[in-house]
Amino acid sequence: MDAVTKDKRTTDMTIGNAIKIILVFAIPLFIGNIFQQIYNIVDTMVAGHLLGDDAIASIGATTSIYALIINFAYGLNTGYSIIMTRLFGKHDYETLKKSMAFSFAFNIIVGIFLTILVLLLLKPLMNLIKIDQEIFHDAYFYIFIICAGMLATICYNMFASILRAVGNSKWPLIFLIISSLINIIMDLIFVAVLHLGVCGLALATITAQTISAVLSGIYLFKNYQALLPTKKHFKFSIELTKDMLSMGFSVAMMSCVISLGSVFFQGATNNLGKKIITAHTAARKIIESLMMPISSIATAFATFVGQNYGAGKMERIKTTLIKVLILEIGISILFAIIIYLFGQKLLILLSGSQNEEILKNGVLSLRLHFLMYPSLAILACLRTTMQAMGHKIIPVISSCMELGLKILSVLFLIPKTKFLGVCLTEPIIWLVCMIFLVVAYLIENKKGKIYINNSSLNLT
């Protein structure tokens, strides 16, 4: 074992009890994801309790636009981290430094470009998804401020992905907790004291995100000198650039296709009125929060797969996958039971609304989504696993299927069934995409293509 892997700030996942390592790594990810969701949940709670139902609708009406933008940048970093994780597992630290140098440079360029582009196109995008004119003004200024601070979010995700690639999920969590607490305090100051409305919520969010980016960057540069790139590592390499961009854009494309479907979906939902938007927004916050344990374990397992793939330990990956799937399905069933018993109480707690129509539709959305939650658990695990093992096409195909099904829903299902169609769309998509990925994984495994040769820099 070399000096880097002996460092307690890194985790070598190629040795030891696999499930224990994954869970220990996943717990900070889960807590961190929860605190990241707190950004939006606190906004929703403050908006609902202090500003009213229209404020919730203003925030929720633009969610898909921001998700489309930020998921592109997040997808790039996820793709980069897959390569970094393999290089760390392979103990190829020189190439790891070059990949970090590429990530630093490209993220800054993409962040600046995306910020300018989005701010210029924001109003046309909002018109595209048919935001109600009664809430258009507040929705526009909320999402404008959030997008203006996009570079901070991109930088945090970049630093966090690098730390996780070398097995450190603890410190990204600590920075998120600090920034989330700041976000809560700033929300209350900007809204309750300074009366800045939804603009205050947006300002609080980007302030907190900037703090998390700065703290994580300082920690990375202070504590990982042995892994950080120097001037010579910033030299252009055709082979590395090809590997980084192909993996980064593969994952980013998958994320964007999913988010693009959400934009169409959001437009159809926005056509159903403010009360439906409010019910949908409140239910989505609960759904996204309870996705966190599933996605955290899937992300931790992807890091495990990446390191073991780099080390050539393929059988360890295969046997651990079965155990992780059983764990994920068990968690999803537990959450489904909780939602069926306490769904309405969670909606009231989150939104502060007592409107019967909002609560009725919110509960309907929750129950139908959680009926298919085990499908989502399997889908998330297999998709991240195949990405970590270098499969670019199959995860993208599953995302394209999701986009296609959402468009079909917008064109045919939702116009006929209204909000019921909105509630049914994602559960059906989860089931269909899960079946596709299970079949694809079994076929690829049988062919032996799951075990791709990764000699030299053969990272794809």
N, C-alpha and C positions, 0 to 999 in steps of 0.2 A: 504493500500500500504506500503511495507516494505522499509527499508533504501536503498536497492540496486536499486529497481525500481524507487525510487525517484531521484536517481542520474541522472543528466542531460546528462551524458555520455552514458546512456543506454536508450533504447526505448521499452516501453511495448506496443506491438501491439494488445493486447487483448481488449483494450478499445479505444474509439474515432472513428472518421471518417476513415473508412477503406481505401478508395481510396486515400485520402489526406496523410495518414500515409505511404502507399506504394509508392506514388510518391515522397514524401519528402525523403524517404529512398533510392529510386531508382536513384534520380538525382546524388548524389555523386558516386554511383556505375557506372552510365553511364559515367560520366566524368572520373572516374578512369579507366574504361575499354578503353575509348578513349586514355587516356595517356599511358595505357599499350600497346595498339596497336601502339602508336607512336614509341615505341622501334623498331618495325619491319618496320613501314612506313618510318621513318627517315633513317634506314639502306637502304631501297629500293631507296629512293630519292637520298641519297648521292652516293650510288652505281651507279644509273642510270646517274646522272648528272656529277659525277666526275670520275667514273671508266668505264662506258659503259654498254651495254646490257649484255655482258658475266658475269659481276659481279652480275647483278640481277638474271641471270640463276643459278649462283653458290649458291646464298642464297636460291632461291626458290626450287632448286633440293633436298634439305635436310629437307625442312620444315616438311614433314610428319614424319620423324624419330624423330625429337625433340618433335613434338606434341604427338606422341605415348608414349614417355617416361614421359613427364611432365604432360600429362593428367592422367596418372596412379596416380601420386602423388597428383595432384589436386583433382582427384576423391576421393581418400582416405580422404582428408581434408573436402571435401564437405559432404561426408558421416558422418564424425565425427561431423561436425557442425550441421547437421540435429538433431542429438541426443542432442547436447548442447543447440540448440535453444528450443527444447521441454522442457528440464530440466529448462531452464531459464523461459519459459512461465509457467511452473508448480511451480516455485520458490523452486525447490529442489537443493539448492546451494551446499550441501555436495557432492551429486553425480556429479554435474557439475564440481566441483574441481577435482574429481577423473577422469572424462573424459578428462579434460585438461591435467592432469598428463600423462595419457595414450598417448594423442596426442603428447605431447612434446617428450616423450621417443621414440615412434614408428617412428615419422617423422625423427628423427636424424638417427636411424638405417636404415630406408628405403633409406634416402637420400645418405648416404655413400655407401650402397650396390649398388644402382642403378648407381651411378657415376662410380664406379669401373667396374661394369659389362658392361655398355654401352661403355666406352672408350676402353675396350678390344674387343668388338664386332662391333665397328663402321665401319671398312672397309668392313667386310662381309655384314653388313646391307646396305651399300652404293652400293655394287655390286649387292645385291638382287633387288634394285630398278633401276638398270641399268643407273647409272649416266654417262653422256657423258664424255669420257676420256679428252676432251679438257678443261672441267671445273672441273674435278675430284679433282685436287690438291687444288685449292682454296676452293671448296666446303668442302673437308675433314678438312682443317685447320679451316674453319669458324665454322663448327658444332662441332669439337673437343673442341674448346675454349668455346663455348656456353654450351656444356654438362659438361665440367669441373667445371663450376660455377653453376651447377644444384642445389646444396644444398641451396644456397642463395635464389633461386626462390621458393624452397619448404618451406623454413622458412618464407618467406614473406607471401605465401599463407596460411600457418598455422596461423600466427599471425592475418592476415586479416580476416580469417574465424571465429576465436574466437571473434574478435571485432564485426563482423557483427552478430554473434549469439546472442549477448547481445544488438543488436540494434544500434551499432555505425558504420555507413558507411562513416562518415565525415573524420576521421583521416587517414584511409587507403588511401583515395583520396589525402590528402595533401602530404603524403609520396611518392605517385606515381608521383605527379606533380613535386616535388623536384627532384626525381631520373630521370624523363623524361627530365627535363631541363639539368641535368648533362649529360645524354646520348647524347643529341643533341650537347652540347659543346665538349664532348669527341670524338664524331664522326668526327667533323670538325677538331679537333686537330690531331687525329690519322691518318686521311685519307688525308686531305688537307695540313697539315703542316709536319707531320712525314712520310707520304707516306707509311703507313703500309697495304694499300689495304683492302681486305675483312677481314683480321685478325684484323685490327684496328676497324672495325665495331663490331666484336664479342667481343673484349676487352672492348669497350665502353659499350656494352650492359650488360655484367656480372658485370662491375664496378657499373653501375647504379642500377642493381638488388640487389647487395650486400648492397648498401646504403639504399635502401628501406626496406630490411629485418632488418637491424640494427636499423633504426629509429622506425619501427613499434614495434619491440621487446622492445626497451627502453620505448616507450610510454605505452605499455601494462603492463609491470612490475612496472612502476612508478604510474600509475593511477587506477589500478584495484586490489589493494592489497586484498580487501574484497572477491574477486572471485578467486584469484590465489591459486593453490594447495600448500600445505606444505609437509614436508617429509612424514607424515602419509598417504597422499593421493596417494603416489606412490606405495603403497602395491598392490600386484597382486590380482585381483578379477576375478574369472572365469566368473561370470555372466556379469560383465561390459565388460570384454575383448571380450566375445562372441557377445554382442550387438554392440560394437564399430567395431569389425572386420567384422561382417556380414553386417552392414550398409556401412562401408567404402569400403569393397571389392565389394559390390553390385554396388555402384556408380562408383568405379574405373574400374570394369569390363565393365560397360556400356561405360565409356569414352574410354577405351582401345579398345573395339570392334569397336567403331566408328573410332578411330585413326588407327587401324590395316587395316580397309577398305581403309583409306586414303593412307597407305603405298602401297598397291596394286595399288590403283588409281594413285599414284604418279609415280610408275614404268611404267604404261601404258602411262602416259603423257610424261615422260622423253624420251620415245621411239620415240616421234613425232618431235624431233629436238629442237635446242636452241631457235628459234623464237617463237615456240609454248610454251616452258617453260616460256619465258619472258612474253608473252601475258597472260598466265595462272596465273603467279605469280602476275603481276600487277592487274589483275582483282580480284584475291583472296583477295588482300589487301583491295580493295574497298568494296568487299562483306563482309569481316570480320568486317570492320569498321562500316558498316551500319547494322550489326547484333547487335551492342552494345546496342542500345535503347531497342530492343526486349529482349535480354538476361538479361539486367539490371532489367527491370520490372519483368521478370520471376523469377530472383534470389531474388528480393525484396519480391515478392509474396510468394516464397518458405519460406522465413524467417517469413512472416506473417502467413502462414499456419502452420509452425512448432510451433510457440508460441501459436497460438489459439488451435492447436491440443493438445498441452500439457495442456492447460487450459480447454479442453473439450468443446470449443465453435464451434461445427461442423456446425451449420446453418450459422454462420458468414462466415465461409470458403466458403460454397456453394454459397451463394448469391454474395459474392465478386468476385468469379471466373468468373461469367458471365460478370461482369463489366470490369474486367481485360482483358478478351478475346476480347471484343469489342474495347477496347483501343489499344491492340496489333495489331489487324487487321487494324484499321485506320492508325496507324503508318506505317505498312508494305505497304499499298497502296500508301501512300504519297511518300515513298522512291522509289517505283517502277516507279512512274511518274517522279521523279527527274532523275533517271537513264536513262529513255527513252529520256529525253530532253538533258541531259548534260553528258552522259556516256563517250563519246570520250574526252571531255575537261578534265574530271577527270583523265582519263588514261594518257593524255599528261602531266598534272600537276604532277602526281605521278612518272611516269617513265622517263620523259624527252625524250622519244623516239618519232621519227617522222617516223619510219618505217611503211609503209602502211599495210603490212601483220600483224605486231604485233598489230596495232591499230584496224584493221578490226576484228581479232580474239578476241581481248580483249572486244570489244563492243558486239560481238555475245555472249560471255560468260556472260557478265553483263545482257543483256536483257533476255536471257533465264532463268537465275537464278532468277531475280526479278519478272518474270512472276508468279512464284510459291511462292513468299515471304509470302503471307498471310498464306499459308500452314505451312511454317516454324514457323510463329508466334504462331499458335495454337499448333503445335508440341512442341515447347519449353515450353510453359506455362503448358500444360497438363503433360509433362514428369517431370518437376520439382515439380509440385503440387503433383503428385502421389508418388514421392520420399519422399517429406516432410511428407506425411501421412503414410509412412512406407511400401509402396509397393516396393518390391525389384525385383520381377520376371518380371512384365509387362514392366517396362522401359528397362530391360536387353533384353527382347524378341524383343522390338522395335529396339534396337541397333544391335542385331543379324540379324534382317531383313535388316538393313542398310548395314551390312557387306556382307551378301549374295547377295544383289542387286549390290553392288559395284564389287564383284567378277564376277558376271554374265556379268556386263558391260565390265570389263577388258577382259573376255574371248570371248565375242560375239559381243557386241555393238561397242566398240572402234576400234577393228581391221577392221570392215566394214565401219564405218562412220568417223573414225579419230577424229579430234578435236570436231566435232559436237556431237559425243558420249560423250566426256568429259563434254561438256556444258550441255547435257541433263540429265546426270546421277543423279546429286544431286537434281535437281528440281523434277524428278520422284520419287526419294527416299523420299523427304519431303512430297509429296502428299500421297504416300502409307503408310508411318509411321503415318502421321496425321490421316488418316482414321482408322488405327488400334487402335490408342490411344483414339480417340473419342468413338469408339465402345466399347473398353475395359472399359473406364471410365463409360460410361452409364450402362454397364452390372454390373460392380462392385458396382456402386451407387444403382442400383435397388436391388441388393442382400443385400445391407447394409454393404458390406465389406469395403467401403470407410471409414466407421466410426468404426475403430478398437478400442477395449477396451485398454486404456493405463493406467490402474491402476498400482500402485507400480512402478517398474522399467520396466514394459512391454513396451519397446520402439520399438518393431518390429511389 
